[in-house]
Amino acid sequence: MDRLIDFFQANLLLSLALLGLTLALVFTEVARLFRGFKGISPAQLTHLINHEDALVLDIRGQGDFEKGHIIGSRHLLPSQVEPEGKLLAKAKEKPVVVVCAAGMTATGVASRLVKAGFKQVSVLDGGIGAWQQASLPLAKGKA
C-alpha cells in the first residue's frame, strides 16, 4: 500500500487523469441507466417493426434520407420533431425508434420524446451505419 501511495505522489498528473476518467466513466454509465430510453440493435429494430408496429423516425438530412432509409421510416429533421404534432401524437403508447447517421444525434430527440411522455422510446445504436453494416435493406427516394 505504501508503494501505491508513493506512485500516486510521484505521478500526480497521471493519477488525477486516471481519477477524472474513472469519474467520467461512472457518470456516463449512471446517466445512461436513467435517461428514459434505450439503445437497440438493428435486429431488435427489425423485431419492433415487424411485431410491434414501431414508428421509425429518421432525423438525418433530406439528401441522406433520399439516398437510403429504413423501409417505412418517416423523415423529420430534429427541429421538426414536435411531440404534440400530428405524426407523433398518435404514437405515445407505441414504440418509437429514432435513427440518425451514427447514433449520436438521435439521443437528444429521444430525450425530448421521453420528457413529453412517450413510453417506449429507443435509439438505433450506431445509426443507419449499423443498419447497413448488418446488410439490411434500405429504400431510396422520398418516403
DRENKOL-891483 format. One line per field, with one value per residue (C-alpha): residue number from 1; residue in one letter; z, y, x. Coordinates in pm, 1 decimal, always signed. Example, Ala and Ser with C-alpha at 12.3 -4.5 7.8 and 13.67 -1.06 7.14 Angstrom:
2
pos <- c(1; 2)
code <- c(a; s)
up <- c(+780.0; +714.0)
north <- c(-450.0; -106.0)
east <- c(+1230.0; +1367.0)
***
This chain:
143
pos <- c(1; 2; 3; 4; 5; 6; 7; 8; 9; 10; 11; 12; 13; 14; 15; 16; 17; 18; 19; 20; 21; 22; 23; 24; 25; 26; 27; 28; 29; 30; 31; 32; 33; 34; 35; 36; 37; 38; 39; 40; 41; 42; 43; 44; 45; 46; 47; 48; 49; 50; 51; 52; 53; 54; 55; 56; 57; 58; 59; 60; 61; 62; 63; 64; 65; 66; 67; 68; 69; 70; 71; 72; 73; 74; 75; 76; 77; 78; 79; 80; 81; 82; 83; 84; 85; 86; 87; 88; 89; 90; 91; 92; 93; 94; 95; 96; 97; 98; 99; 100; 101; 102; 103; 104; 105; 106; 107; 108; 109; 110; 111; 112; 113; 114; 115; 116; 117; 118; 119; 120; 121; 122; 123; 124; 125; 126; 127; 128; 129; 130; 131; 132; 133; 134; 135; 136; 137; 138; 139; 140; 141; 142; 143)
code <- c(m; d; r; l; i; d; f; f; q; a; n; l; l; l; s; l; a; l; l; g; l; t; l; a; l; v; f; t; e; v; a; r; l; f; r; g; f; k; g; i; s; p; a; q; l; t; h; l; i; n; h; e; d; a; l; v; l; d; i; r; g; q; g; d; f; e; k; g; h; i; i; g; s; r; h; l; l; p; s; q; v; e; p; e; g; k; l; l; a; k; a; k; e; k; p; v; v; v; v; c; a; a; g; m; t; a; t; g; v; a; s; r; l; v; k; a; g; f; k; q; v; s; v; l; d; g; g; i; g; a; w; q; q; a; s; l; p; l; a; k; g; k; a)
up <- c(+0.0; +73.4; -275.7; -425.3; -234.1; -338.6; -701.8; -682.7; -525.1; -782.2; -1072.1; -953.9; -1302.8; -1423.6; -1102.7; -1143.9; -1508.1; -1404.7; -1136.3; -1383.2; -1645.2; -1386.1; -1261.5; -1618.5; -1697.1; -1384.4; -1451.6; -1813.7; -1719.3; -1442.3; -1677.3; -1939.9; -1687.8; -1606.3; -1946.5; -2011.2; -2347.3; -2459.3; -2740.4; -2966.5; -3232.1; -3594.5; -3517.6; -3228.9; -3453.0; -3714.5; -3445.9; -3329.6; -3686.2; -3770.7; -3445.2; -3262.6; -3547.9; -3433.7; -3567.5; -3704.7; -3720.5; -3943.1; -3839.5; -4095.4; -4364.7; -4661.0; -4902.1; -4679.1; -4627.6; -5001.6; -5062.0; -4834.8; -4536.8; -4341.1; -4519.5; -4364.6; -4171.2; -4154.1; -4219.9; -3976.6; -3902.3; -3530.5; -3529.5; -3674.8; -3405.8; -3215.7; -2955.1; -2984.5; -3364.5; -3596.4; -3668.0; -3312.6; -3109.0; -3207.2; -3117.8; -2745.2; -2643.7; -2925.0; -2981.5; -3135.3; -3264.2; -3355.3; -3622.7; -3723.2; -3911.6; -3630.5; -3325.0; -3155.7; -3270.3; -3200.9; -2823.8; -2796.7; -2986.6; -2784.0; -2460.0; -2578.9; -2657.8; -2316.3; -2144.8; -2348.8; -2208.7; -2472.5; -2307.9; -2546.3; -2697.9; -2842.8; -3043.2; -3306.8; -3174.5; -3447.6; -3651.8; -4017.6; -4043.5; -3813.5; -4021.4; -4338.5; -4167.6; -4076.2; -4451.1; -4400.0; -4687.5; -4747.7; -4953.6; -5180.6; -5263.4; -5067.5; -4820.4)
north <- c(+0.0; +235.6; +176.5; +266.4; +594.4; +667.9; +602.1; +839.8; +1108.6; +1066.0; +1068.0; +1317.2; +1429.2; +1072.6; +987.7; +1284.0; +1191.1; +833.9; +963.3; +1201.4; +931.6; +691.5; +951.5; +1037.6; +670.5; +617.8; +933.0; +831.0; +484.1; +610.6; +873.3; +601.6; +397.6; +686.2; +852.7; +703.1; +543.2; +253.2; +176.2; -110.1; -316.3; -347.2; -693.9; -555.6; -275.3; -529.9; -714.6; -392.9; -302.5; -647.3; -739.3; -416.3; -170.1; +66.2; +420.1; +481.0; +846.4; +920.9; +1258.3; +1282.0; +1547.8; +1518.8; +1427.0; +1146.5; +1019.2; +1001.3; +815.1; +536.6; +493.1; +212.7; +92.4; +253.1; +516.6; +874.2; +1168.0; +1458.9; +1699.8; +1729.6; +2080.5; +1943.9; +1681.2; +1806.8; +1559.3; +1703.1; +1723.2; +1530.5; +1245.9; +1184.4; +1248.2; +908.9; +724.9; +798.5; +441.1; +252.5; +201.5; +496.7; +448.7; +747.0; +690.7; +921.8; +874.2; +730.9; +708.1; +1027.9; +1297.2; +1075.6; +1082.3; +1448.5; +1385.8; +1070.7; +1267.8; +1525.1; +1249.2; +1087.1; +1424.0; +1467.1; +1142.5; +882.7; +540.4; +327.3; +535.5; +380.6; +488.0; +270.2; +211.9; +300.7; +470.9; +396.6; +288.1; -6.9; -92.8; -101.1; -297.3; -561.4; -588.0; -488.2; -329.6; +40.6; +217.8; +502.4; +821.2; +1006.9; +821.7)
east <- c(+0.0; +286.6; +425.7; +87.7; +75.7; +435.7; +339.8; +43.0; +258.1; +534.5; +286.6; +28.5; -76.1; -132.7; -317.6; -550.9; -612.0; -698.5; -935.6; -1100.7; -1150.2; -1290.0; -1539.8; -1642.4; -1699.3; -1908.6; -2112.4; -2175.2; -2294.2; -2522.5; -2669.5; -2729.3; -2927.5; -3161.7; -3205.5; -3551.1; -3480.8; -3270.4; -3033.2; -3129.9; -2953.0; -3065.0; -3204.6; -3411.3; -3538.3; -3644.4; -3840.1; -4009.3; -4107.3; -4240.9; -4415.1; -4499.3; -4561.6; -4286.6; -4270.7; -3919.3; -3814.0; -3514.9; -3372.4; -3089.9; -3087.7; -3324.1; -3042.7; -2914.8; -3267.9; -3330.9; -3002.4; -3124.2; -3354.1; -3516.1; -3827.6; -4135.3; -3941.7; -4063.8; -3833.2; -3822.5; -3542.2; -3459.4; -3608.5; -3935.4; -3989.6; -4292.0; -4420.3; -4771.5; -4761.1; -4991.1; -4746.7; -4629.0; -4943.0; -5085.3; -4763.8; -4729.6; -4809.5; -4638.2; -4263.9; -4083.2; -3729.0; -3512.5; -3248.0; -2963.8; -2638.1; -2423.7; -2648.5; -2535.1; -2780.2; -3079.7; -3025.4; -3130.7; -3453.2; -3520.5; -3477.0; -3731.7; -3981.6; -3934.7; -3987.6; -4307.0; -4446.9; -4364.4; -4345.5; -4134.7; -3856.6; -3542.0; -3238.4; -3074.6; -2721.5; -2475.6; -2745.8; -2805.5; -2441.2; -2511.5; -2819.0; -2608.4; -2333.1; -2591.3; -2670.1; -3032.1; -3228.8; -3267.7; -3530.7; -3424.1; -3611.2; -3875.8; -4094.1)
***
